[in-house]
Amino acid sequence: MTAQDPKAFQNYSEANPNFNASLSDRYRLDKILEFAAWTATFFGLAMLVILLITVFRDGLFRLNWSFITSYPSRNPSAAGILSPLVGSIWLLITVALVSFPLGVGAGIYLEEYASDNWLTRFVDINIANLAAVPSIIYGLLGLQLFVRWMFPITNGRSVLAGALTLSLLILPVIIIATREALRTVPDSIRQAGYALGATKWQVIRIQVFPLALPGILTGTILALSRAIGETASLITIGALTFIAFVPELSLKGLQSPFTALPIQIYNWVSRPQPEFHTNAAAAIIVLMILLLLMNTTAIVLRNKFQKARG
């Protein structure tokens, strides 16, 4: 009896009444699970819509050019987000410069070069586990490693220390995304390159990597989106909650104190005055716009390289 033989299926079901009852129970359970899944989806979307409406209602009227170009202040009407916004952008650029080559390089090595042995499998398991570790654990690691041990290089609680900590946070995600993107490239392309006399590195650099690049870029930008919204790890390493200056956009600026939008939002939300809560809502809108721009960039780059691939 096969699914392509309806007559045999009907004869079998008529000869076995218990089979029909069991099949009916399974269909009923399937409907229940489908309803539960739709309910959970709509509930999550409804909560998200309510949150967005609340944030835009509270902060949209506060959002103006003066708010973006002013420094934080104890006076809520004069406070702005210039220093945390620049700090977030500074962090984002530094994290990208550190995490992208390390993550992509590690992913290429593990997927294309590393042999299948117990050490590789051990590394694979730990990378998957590290992707789910809470961010505050990375903050504690960054506090000890980058703030205390590497003080002569990072100058303690600086932009560089924060960027290195966030890079550790997203490295497992970039490595996993890189490996998954490389697996989508057919092995026939690799074999064709070897047949033409190319070396392994030439095949990867010229054939495999360009085809996997859309997936790698998408995974990297989504990982950076997670990094830019992190608060716990930055608080742990000692990011400041009030800075009335902008870090220099230079190598020297990497060693300067910093703050970021999530830190500033956390600071304003913790204050009792409603005016600061309004400022926090406006800062949340700016942070969401920054995240949307990053996600849009990921989509545009993916589509561009997919067209080039086609």
Phi, psi and chi 1 to 4 in degrees:
 res  aa     phi    psi   chi1   chi2   chi3   chi4
   1 MET       -  128.9 -178.8 -172.1   66.4      -
   2 THR  -129.3  166.4   62.0      -      -      -
   3 ALA   -68.8  -20.1      -      -      -      -
   4 GLN   -86.8    2.3  -70.9   77.4   20.9      -
   5 ASP  -119.5   83.4 -170.0   -2.8      -      -
   6 PRO   -64.1  -31.9   21.3  -31.3      -      -
   7 LYS   -65.8  -42.9 -173.8  175.6 -179.3  179.7
   8 ALA   -67.0  -36.4      -      -      -      -
   9 PHE   -64.5  -42.0 -179.0   82.6      -      -
  10 GLN   -65.1  -42.9 -178.2  179.7    1.1      -
  11 ASN   -63.3  -38.3  -67.3  -24.8      -      -
  12 TYR   -67.7  -41.4  180.0   83.5      -      -
  13 SER   -68.3  -34.5   61.2      -      -      -
  14 GLU   -69.2  -32.9  -69.9  176.7   -6.5      -
  15 ALA   -81.0  -14.1      -      -      -      -
  16 ASN  -129.9   89.3  -62.2  -87.8      -      -
  17 PRO   -61.8  -33.4  -20.2   31.5      -      -
  18 ASN   -64.5  -28.1  -68.0  -27.7      -      -
  19 PHE   -64.8  -41.5  175.0   77.4      -      -
  20 ASN   -64.0  -41.6  -72.4  -28.7      -      -
  21 ALA   -64.0  -42.7      -      -      -      -
  22 SER   -64.4  -40.1  175.5      -      -      -
  23 LEU   -65.3  -39.2 -169.3   63.3      -      -
  24 SER   -64.0  -41.1  177.1      -      -      -
  25 ASP   -63.3  -39.7  -68.6  -21.2      -      -
  26 ARG   -67.2  -39.8  -80.2 -175.9  -73.3  176.0
  27 TYR   -63.8  -39.8  -78.6  144.0      -      -
  28 ARG   -64.8  -43.2 -170.1  179.1  -60.1  110.2
  29 LEU   -63.9  -37.5  179.7   61.4      -      -
  30 ASP   -62.2  -41.7 -178.4   69.1      -      -
  31 LYS   -64.5  -40.0  -68.4  -66.5 -176.5 -179.0
  32 ILE   -63.7  -45.7  -66.2  173.1      -      -
  33 LEU   -65.6  -37.1  -67.5  177.1      -      -
  34 GLU   -64.2  -42.9 -178.3 -179.1    1.4      -
  35 PHE   -63.3  -40.6  175.9   77.5      -      -
  36 ALA   -64.5  -39.5      -      -      -      -
  37 ALA   -65.5  -44.5      -      -      -      -
  38 TRP   -63.9  -39.2  -81.7  109.6      -      -
  39 THR   -63.2  -45.0  -58.3      -      -      -
  40 ALA   -63.2  -39.3      -      -      -      -
  41 THR   -64.7  -48.9  -58.8      -      -      -
  42 PHE   -66.2  -34.5  -77.9  119.3      -      -
  43 PHE   -64.0  -45.4  179.6   79.1      -      -
  44 GLY   -62.7  -43.2      -      -      -      -
  45 LEU   -64.4  -38.8  -69.2  175.4      -      -
  46 ALA   -64.0  -42.6      -      -      -      -
  47 MET   -63.4  -38.6  -66.9  -61.0  101.6      -
  48 LEU   -65.3  -42.7  177.3   61.1      -      -
  49 VAL   -63.6  -43.2  169.7      -      -      -
  50 ILE   -61.7  -42.2  -67.3  172.6      -      -
  51 LEU   -62.9  -45.3  177.5   62.0      -      -
  52 LEU   -64.6  -41.4  -69.0  176.0      -      -
  53 ILE   -63.1  -42.2  -69.0  174.8      -      -
  54 THR   -63.3  -45.0  -56.7      -      -      -
  55 VAL   -64.4  -46.0  169.2      -      -      -
  56 PHE   -68.2  -35.1  -84.1   90.0      -      -
  57 ARG   -65.5  -38.8 -177.5 -165.9   61.6 -163.8
  58 ASP   -82.8  -32.5  -65.3  -18.4      -      -
  59 GLY  -112.9  -11.0      -      -      -      -
  60 LEU   -66.3  -39.8 -169.2   59.5      -      -
  61 PHE   -69.5  -21.9   76.6   92.6      -      -
  62 ARG   -83.1  -16.5 -178.8   69.8  178.6   86.5
  63 LEU   -79.7  112.7 -169.6   60.1      -      -
  64 ASN  -150.5  178.9   51.5   45.2      -      -
  65 TRP   -66.4  -34.9 -174.6 -112.1      -      -
  66 SER   -64.4  -37.6  175.5      -      -      -
  67 PHE   -64.5  -37.0  179.6   74.2      -      -
  68 ILE   -76.6  -33.6  -64.8  175.4      -      -
  69 THR   -98.4    5.7   57.6      -      -      -
  70 SER  -103.7  153.4  -60.9      -      -      -
  71 TYR   -83.1  157.8  -69.1  102.9      -      -
  72 PRO   -57.8  148.7  -24.5   34.3      -      -
  73 SER  -147.0  159.4  172.0      -      -      -
  74 ARG   -74.5  -16.5  -67.1 -178.9  177.0   85.7
  75 ASN   -91.4  110.8 -178.5    8.6      -      -
  76 PRO   -61.2  -31.7   19.8  -30.7      -      -
  77 SER   -71.6  -22.1   60.8      -      -      -
  78 ALA  -103.6   -2.8      -      -      -      -
  79 ALA   -76.0  149.8      -      -      -      -
  80 GLY  -142.9 -171.2      -      -      -      -
  81 ILE  -125.3   22.6   58.3  168.7      -      -
  82 LEU   -60.5  -53.8  179.2   59.3      -      -
  83 SER   -65.7  -43.6   53.6      -      -      -
  84 PRO   -67.6  -32.1   18.5  -30.5      -      -
  85 LEU   -67.2  -46.5  178.4   59.4      -      -
  86 VAL   -64.8  -38.5  174.1      -      -      -
  87 GLY   -61.7  -40.9      -      -      -      -
  88 SER   -64.4  -43.0  -69.5      -      -      -
  89 ILE   -65.6  -40.9  -64.3  174.2      -      -
  90 TRP   -61.1  -45.4 -146.0  173.1      -      -
  91 LEU   -61.0  -44.0  -81.5  175.2      -      -
  92 LEU   -61.0  -45.5 -178.1   62.5      -      -
  93 ILE   -63.6  -45.6  -65.7  172.8      -      -
  94 THR   -66.3  -41.7  -48.8      -      -      -
  95 VAL   -62.2  -41.6  168.9      -      -      -
  96 ALA   -63.2  -43.0      -      -      -      -
  97 LEU   -66.1  -30.2  -68.1  176.2      -      -
  98 VAL   -87.0  -47.7  172.8      -      -      -
  99 SER   -78.6  -33.3   62.1      -      -      -
 100 PHE   -64.4  -54.1 -177.6   78.0      -      -
 101 PRO   -64.5  -38.0   19.6  -29.8      -      -
 102 LEU   -67.6  -47.1  -71.2  177.6      -      -
 103 GLY   -66.3  -45.5      -      -      -      -
 104 VAL   -67.1  -42.1  173.0      -      -      -
 105 GLY   -61.5  -43.2      -      -      -      -
 106 ALA   -65.1  -40.2      -      -      -      -
 107 GLY   -64.1  -41.1      -      -      -      -
 108 ILE   -64.7  -42.9  -69.4  175.2      -      -
 109 TYR   -64.0  -47.6  173.4   77.5      -      -
 110 LEU   -65.5  -33.6  -69.8  172.8      -      -
 111 GLU   -87.1  -35.2 -170.6   63.7   28.9      -
 112 GLU  -105.6  -29.2  -60.1  -68.2  -21.5      -
 113 TYR  -111.5  -39.8  -73.2   97.2      -      -
 114 ALA   -66.0  137.2      -      -      -      -
 115 SER   -79.6  160.3   56.9      -      -      -
 116 ASP   -85.5   92.9 -174.1   14.3      -      -
 117 ASN  -136.9 -176.3   51.7   38.9      -      -
 118 TRP   -66.1  -32.8   68.0  -90.7      -      -
 119 LEU   -68.2  -42.5  179.8   59.6      -      -
 120 THR   -64.3  -43.1  -56.2      -      -      -
 121 ARG   -64.8  -36.3  -69.8 -169.4  -68.5  -89.1
 122 PHE   -63.9  -42.7  176.7   76.6      -      -
 123 VAL   -64.7  -41.8  171.4      -      -      -
 124 ASP   -59.1  -46.1  -70.0  -17.3      -      -
 125 ILE   -62.3  -42.4  -67.0  172.9      -      -
 126 ASN   -70.9  -34.4  -79.8  -84.7      -      -
 127 ILE   -64.1  -43.5  -71.0  174.8      -      -
 128 ALA   -63.2  -38.4      -      -      -      -
 129 ASN   -69.5  -39.4  -69.8  -26.2      -      -
 130 LEU   -65.0  -27.7  -73.4  172.8      -      -
 131 ALA   -66.3  -18.9      -      -      -      -
 132 ALA  -108.3    5.0      -      -      -      -
 133 VAL   -71.8  136.6  170.2      -      -      -
 134 PRO   -58.6  147.1  -22.9   32.4      -      -
 135 SER   -65.5  -27.4   58.9      -      -      -
 136 ILE   -65.6  -27.7 -166.5  170.4      -      -
 137 ILE   -65.6  -41.8  -56.1  -60.0      -      -
 138 TYR   -64.4  -33.8  -73.2   98.2      -      -
 139 GLY   -63.0  -41.8      -      -      -      -
 140 LEU   -65.3  -39.4  -66.0  170.9      -      -
 141 LEU   -64.5  -44.0  175.4   62.2      -      -
 142 GLY   -64.6  -36.0      -      -      -      -
 143 LEU   -60.6  -45.1  176.1   64.6      -      -
 144 GLN   -76.4  -42.8 -176.5   64.0   36.6      -
 145 LEU   -80.5  -49.9 -178.7   60.4      -      -
 146 PHE   -94.2  -33.5  -58.4  126.8      -      -
 147 VAL   -83.5  -41.8  175.3      -      -      -
 148 ARG   -95.4  -53.3  -65.0  175.4  179.0  170.9
 149 TRP   -73.9  -38.5  -71.5   -4.3      -      -
 150 MET  -100.3   31.4  -64.6  179.9   61.0      -
 151 PHE   -57.0  -41.6 -180.0   83.3      -      -
 152 PRO   -61.3  -26.5  -23.5   33.9      -      -
 153 ILE   -91.0  -45.9  -60.6  175.0      -      -
 154 THR   -90.3  -15.4   62.2      -      -      -
 155 ASN    61.0   38.7 -163.8   29.3      -      -
 156 GLY    76.1 -130.0      -      -      -      -
 157 ARG   -79.3   80.9  -63.9  172.6  172.4   86.6
 158 SER  -126.6  175.9   61.3      -      -      -
 159 VAL   -58.7  -41.3  174.0      -      -      -
 160 LEU   -64.4  -42.3 -176.2   57.1      -      -
 161 ALA   -63.0  -43.1      -      -      -      -
 162 GLY   -64.6  -41.1      -      -      -      -
 163 ALA   -66.3  -40.9      -      -      -      -
 164 LEU   -66.0  -37.2  -67.9  174.7      -      -
 165 THR   -65.0  -45.8  -58.8      -      -      -
 166 LEU   -67.2  -30.5  -66.6  179.0      -      -
 167 SER   -64.4  -41.9  -63.1      -      -      -
 168 LEU   -60.6  -36.0  -70.2  180.0      -      -
 169 LEU   -63.5  -40.8  174.3   66.9      -      -
 170 ILE  -100.4   -6.4   66.7  173.1      -      -
 171 LEU   -57.0  -45.5  -94.8  177.4      -      -
 172 PRO   -59.4  -36.6  -23.5   33.9      -      -
 173 VAL   -66.1  -42.9  179.5      -      -      -
 174 ILE   -67.0  -40.0  -63.8  177.6      -      -
 175 ILE   -62.4  -45.3  -66.7  172.7      -      -
 176 ILE   -64.6  -43.3  -67.0  172.3      -      -
 177 ALA   -63.0  -39.0      -      -      -      -
 178 THR   -64.4  -44.5  -60.1      -      -      -
 179 ARG   -65.5  -40.7  -61.8 -171.5   65.1 -179.2
 180 GLU   -65.0  -38.5  -68.2  -62.5  -31.7      -
 181 ALA   -66.9  -38.7      -      -      -      -
 182 LEU   -66.6  -32.5  -68.7  172.1      -      -
 183 ARG   -69.6  -21.6  -71.2  170.7 -173.3  168.1
 184 THR   -75.8  -14.6   61.9      -      -      -
 185 VAL   -79.8  124.2 -180.0      -      -      -
 186 PRO   -61.2  143.0  -20.4   31.5      -      -
 187 ASP   -65.2  -22.6  -75.5  -25.6      -      -
 188 SER   -61.4  -31.5   57.5      -      -      -
 189 ILE   -66.6  -41.3  -65.6  178.4      -      -
 190 ARG   -64.4  -45.5  -62.1  176.0  176.6   84.2
 191 GLN   -63.9  -36.0  -61.6  -58.2  -34.3      -
 192 ALA   -65.2  -40.6      -      -      -      -
 193 GLY   -64.3  -41.5      -      -      -      -
 194 TYR   -65.2  -36.3  -61.3  147.5      -      -
 195 ALA   -65.0  -28.4      -      -      -      -
 196 LEU   -86.1    1.7  -66.5  174.2      -      -
 197 GLY    93.8    8.8      -      -      -      -
 198 ALA   -76.2  150.4      -      -      -      -
 199 THR   -78.0  169.4   62.7      -      -      -
 200 LYS   -61.0  -44.1 -168.6  176.7 -172.5   66.7
 201 TRP   -66.3  -37.9  171.3 -119.0      -      -
 202 GLN   -64.2  -39.6  -72.1  174.1  -30.2      -
 203 VAL   -64.9  -43.3  170.2      -      -      -
 204 ILE   -66.4  -45.4  -66.0  172.1      -      -
 205 ARG   -71.3  -38.4  178.7  171.6   57.9   87.2
 206 ILE   -94.4  -34.1  -60.0  173.6      -      -
 207 GLN  -109.1  -53.4  -63.2  -66.6  -27.7      -
 208 VAL   -75.5  -50.1  176.4      -      -      -
 209 PHE   -61.5  -45.3 -176.5   73.3      -      -
 210 PRO   -60.3  -34.0  -25.1   35.1      -      -
 211 LEU   -73.1  -31.8  -65.1  178.0      -      -
 212 ALA   -87.2  -10.0      -      -      -      -
 213 LEU   -59.2  -40.1 -171.1   56.8      -      -
 214 PRO   -56.6  -45.7  -25.6   34.5      -      -
 215 GLY   -67.0  -36.9      -      -      -      -
 216 ILE   -65.4  -44.9  -66.2  173.6      -      -
 217 LEU   -64.8  -40.9  -72.2  176.5      -      -
 218 THR   -61.8  -47.6  -58.0      -      -      -
 219 GLY   -63.3  -37.1      -      -      -      -
 220 THR   -67.3  -45.2  -59.6      -      -      -
 221 ILE   -68.4  -36.5  -65.8  178.1      -      -
 222 LEU   -65.7  -36.0  -66.6  177.8      -      -
 223 ALA   -66.5  -39.8      -      -      -      -
 224 LEU   -64.7  -33.1  -68.9  173.1      -      -
 225 SER   -63.2  -36.9  -61.1      -      -      -
 226 ARG   -67.1  -41.1  178.1 -169.1  175.4 -173.7
 227 ALA   -64.1  -39.8      -      -      -      -
 228 ILE   -70.4  -18.6 -161.3  175.0      -      -
 229 GLY   -98.9    4.8      -      -      -      -
 230 GLU   -76.7  141.0  -76.9  -65.3  -23.9      -
 231 THR  -122.5  -45.5  -54.0      -      -      -
 232 ALA   -59.5  -44.8      -      -      -      -
 233 SER   -66.4  -36.8   54.4      -      -      -
 234 LEU   -71.0  -38.6  -63.9 -179.2      -      -
 235 ILE   -63.4  -37.7  -68.4  177.0      -      -
 236 THR   -65.1  -39.4  -54.7      -      -      -
 237 ILE   -81.4   -5.3   67.2  169.5      -      -
 238 GLY    97.3   31.6      -      -      -      -
 239 ALA   -63.2  139.7      -      -      -      -
 240 LEU   -76.0  151.6  -57.7  178.1      -      -
 241 THR   -98.2   -8.2   57.1      -      -      -
 242 PHE  -143.9  116.2  178.3   82.7      -      -
 243 ILE  -136.7  128.4  -72.8 -176.2      -      -
 244 ALA  -107.6   34.0      -      -      -      -
 245 PHE  -151.0  164.0   62.4   88.6      -      -
 246 VAL  -105.9  130.3  173.8      -      -      -
 247 PRO   -59.5  141.1  -22.3   32.3      -      -
 248 GLU   -64.0  140.2  -63.4 -179.9   17.4      -
 249 LEU   -84.9   67.4  -64.9  178.9      -      -
 250 SER  -153.9  176.1   62.9      -      -      -
 251 LEU   -63.0  -33.0  -66.9  178.3      -      -
 252 LYS   -66.5  -34.3 -175.2  178.5  179.4 -179.3
 253 GLY   -65.2  -21.7      -      -      -      -
 254 LEU   -64.6  -23.1  -71.4  174.0      -      -
 255 GLN   -98.9   11.2  -65.7 -176.4  -35.4      -
 256 SER   -94.3  155.2   64.0      -      -      -
 257 PRO   -61.4  160.5  -20.7   32.7      -      -
 258 PHE  -152.1  166.4   74.1  101.2      -      -
 259 THR  -139.0  172.7 -173.1      -      -      -
 260 ALA  -142.3  164.7      -      -      -      -
 261 LEU   -57.4  -46.0  -82.8  174.0      -      -
 262 PRO   -60.1  -36.8  -23.7   34.1      -      -
 263 ILE   -65.4  -44.5  -59.4  -67.4      -      -
 264 GLN   -66.0  -39.5 -169.4   62.9   60.2      -
 265 ILE   -62.4  -44.4  -68.0  169.3      -      -
 266 TYR   -60.3  -40.8  172.2   79.0      -      -
 267 ASN   -63.9  -45.2 -178.2   29.0      -      -
 268 TRP   -69.6  -38.7  -78.8  -22.8      -      -
 269 VAL   -65.0  -32.1  168.9      -      -      -
 270 SER   -76.5   -9.4   62.5      -      -      -
 271 ARG   -85.1  150.4  -68.3  176.0  177.0  -94.4
 272 PRO   -79.3  -21.2   27.3  -33.7      -      -
 273 GLN   -71.0  132.1  -62.9   90.3  -22.6      -
 274 PRO   -61.6  -28.5  -20.3   31.2      -      -
 275 GLU   -62.9  -37.7  -66.6   81.7    2.3      -
 276 PHE   -68.8  -32.5  -78.7  114.2      -      -
 277 HIS   -65.0  -36.4  -61.9  170.0      -      -
 278 THR   -64.6  -41.9  -58.7      -      -      -
 279 ASN   -61.1  -39.5  -71.5  -13.5      -      -
 280 ALA   -63.5  -40.5      -      -      -      -
 281 ALA   -63.2  -40.6      -      -      -      -
 282 ALA   -65.5  -39.7      -      -      -      -
 283 ALA   -66.5  -35.1      -      -      -      -
 284 ILE   -62.6  -39.7  -69.9  172.1      -      -
 285 ILE   -61.5  -44.1  -65.0  174.6      -      -
 286 VAL   -62.4  -42.6  174.9      -      -      -
 287 LEU   -63.9  -40.4 -176.4   58.6      -      -
 288 MET   -65.7  -38.2  -73.8 -166.3  -60.2      -
 289 ILE   -62.4  -41.6  -68.3  173.4      -      -
 290 LEU   -63.1  -41.4 -166.3   57.2      -      -
 291 LEU   -66.6  -40.0  -69.4  174.0      -      -
 292 LEU   -63.9  -38.0  -73.0  174.7      -      -
 293 LEU   -63.5  -40.9  -71.7  175.3      -      -
 294 MET   -66.0  -43.7  -67.5 -179.9   58.7      -
 295 ASN   -66.0  -37.2  -68.2  -25.9      -      -
 296 THR   -63.7  -39.6  -57.4      -      -      -
 297 THR   -60.9  -40.7  -57.5      -      -      -
 298 ALA   -61.6  -43.0      -      -      -      -
 299 ILE   -66.7  -43.6  -65.3  172.3      -      -
 300 VAL   -63.1  -45.8  170.6      -      -      -
 301 LEU   -63.8  -40.8  -70.4  174.2      -      -
 302 ARG   -62.3  -45.5 -178.2 -173.1   63.3 -167.4
 303 ASN   -65.6  -38.3  -67.2  -21.9      -      -
 304 LYS   -64.1  -47.1  176.9  180.0  177.9 -178.8
 305 PHE   -73.7  -27.7  -75.4  104.7      -      -
 306 GLN   -68.5  -37.3  -78.9  179.7  -14.6      -
 307 LYS   -66.0  -41.0  -71.1 -179.8 -179.8  178.3
 308 ALA   -65.0  -35.5      -      -      -      -
 309 ARG   -66.7  -38.7  176.5  179.2  175.6  177.4
 310 GLY   -69.3      -      -      -      -      -
